[in-house]
Amino acid sequence: MLDIQTRWRRRFVALLVVCTLLNVVTSFRTIRGFIAYPLYVSIPSAHGDAAYVMADGYAYWERLHAASDLYHMNRVPRIIILDEQDSSGFNFVRQQSDKRVERAIAYLHLFGVPLDKITTVTVDDGAIFGSLSEAQSVARQEQSLSRIVVVTSAPHTRRSRLCFQRSLPREVHVDVYSASEPASSAEIDAPIWIEYCKLIVYYVFA
């Protein structure tokens, strides 16, 4: 009969092998995209009175680009973004630091969106649930909407739809548009399990 030390050594080796295999397998973007697929809901034909671009994250620029595509395809007449006042680095053309909202507006304009077709919303300071606070701010400040397109990254689409459906009046139709497929999302390299946890928390408390 194996002694206790030998049994624990074998269990440790088995656990190490499993963890190594999981790390290797999930290092492939295709596999990670497959794991993230339950988080993904997107309507390719999305259209509405406006597109709202979910803020924050290094995939923000990917989302802005997708929103500009919707504008040029005549799916939305204007684009709404969050009025983020955080610094976004030094602008050598203007010779001053840009705020994040200024950088976002310039990025949309770079892709041909007229400045008068870009509007902003503000969120309350100290909001705990970022995505939910964005949805609630849009609901308060854009009350004329009858249909909205929410643009975000693939792993965030289901959570974003939940936030907007629960924040906007029932008669407002919500389309969610993913900036890319799950396997090619800029955020596919982020820990996917965190997004599953966030979805559960938002489902319970949103």
Secondary structure, DSSP 8 states (H G I E B T S, - for coil): ---HHHHHHHHHHHHHHHHHHHHHHTTSHHHHHHHHGGG----TT---SEEEE---STTHHHHHHHHHHHHHTTS-S-EEEE---SEEEEETTTTEEEEHHHHHHHHHHHTT--GGGEEEE---TT-SSHHHHHHHHHHHH-TT-SEEEEEE-GGGHHHHHHHHHHHS-TTSEEEEEESS-GGG-TTTTS-HHHHHHHHHHHHHH-
